[in-house]
Every structure is written in structure tokens, then in C-alpha cells.
Amino acid sequence: MKSIIYSLVLLLSLPFSGIGHAAGGPMNEDLTPLVPLAQQAVDAGKRGDAEAFVKAAEEALAQARARTSSASQQRIVGKLKTAVAEGKAGKLTEGTQAVEEAMTDMKKSGPPRFGGGS
């Protein structure tokens, strides 16, 4: 009797086994427009211009928050928040690295892809 119950539970749980794979970015998410804003922050950070770095990083952060809410967008916002905080603290090297990490996530999303999903 117990084996029948276990088999039934296993059989009924099979349709739900793919739910864990659904967590990701939406198919039409495109965060590449944020790259030029982030590049301005990186350039200012490499020049050593803290004021321009913070301004550009805050602008990129504001644009990133205005985008769709997804896992990749949340990672980018977190890294840009770190960059702004580091820039305000005068740690331009660490702030620039945080923006560069955010840029790699921005470039991963890319334009929509069709024909079999993303």
C-alpha cells in the first residue's frame, strides 16, 4: 500500500518538476540601453573624476530601476547601488569594478531572441 502511495505522489509531482527552471529573465528583456550610461561612469572612474562618476552611476541606477523587474535587473541595480556608495566614499577603483560587473550582466540580456525561446 505504501508503495502505491509513493508512486502516486511521484506521478502527481512530475508536472511540477519544471517550475524551478522558470526563474529567470523575461524573454523580451533588453538592458543593453543601460550600457552607454554605465560606460560614462566607468570612463569617469578611470579618469579619477569622482563627481562625474557618481553622477553617471546614479543616472544609470535610476534608469535600471525604471526597467522591468527581473532577476538580472535586480543584480544590476544592486551592483550600481554599490558603485554609487563606493564613489561617494571616494573609492573609485572599487566603484568602477562594480559598474563593470553590472555591465557584463547588461550585455548578457541582449535584444529579444525568437525561435525556440531565449
Salt bridges, closest charged atoms under 4 A:
GLU58 OE2 - LYS88 NZ 3.16
GLU100 OE2 - LYS46 NZ 3.49
ASP105 OD2 - ARG75 NE 3.85
ASP105 OD2 - LYS79 NZ 2.94
ASP105 OD1 - LYS108 NZ 3.83
